[in-house]
Amino acid sequence: MSLEQLAEYIDWTFFFTAWELRGKFPAILQHPEHGQAARELFDNGKRLLDRIMKDRSLTARGVYGFGRLRALAMTSSSSATMLATPSFCASRCCASRR
C-alpha cells in the first residue's frame, strides 16, 4: 500500500496531542481557543507529509502476526494466576514489563 493511500487513514488527533493541543480531529480545527494554532500545525504537518510522499524519503512497511494471548491476575494470596481472559501487550507499551 502506498503512502498516498495510507494518508487517507491518518487519525491526526494524536498529532495534535503530541503538540499538547487537546481535542479530536477535525473538531480541534474549529476550537475557539486552540483552533488557529491547530490549523497552522495541521497545514505544516500536511506540507511535510506531502514532501515525504513526493520525494519518497519514507516507505511504508507493516508486519502482522497472530500469537497466543494470556492474562495474569493477582489472587488474594498475591500469586499470579492465569485467566481465560486474553490480553495483548504491544512491544512499545510493555517493554518494561517483560
Sequence and secondary structure as in RCSB ss.txt:
>XXXX:A:sequence
MSLEQLAEYIDWTFFFTAWELRGKFPAILQHPEHGQAARELFDNGKRLLDRIMKDRSLTARGVYGFGRLRALAMT
SSSSATMLATPSFCASRCCASRR
>XXXX:A:secstr
  HHHHHTT  THHHHHHTT  S TTGGGG TTTHHHHHHHHHHHHHHHHHHHHHT S            EEEE 
TTS EEEESS     HHHHGGG 
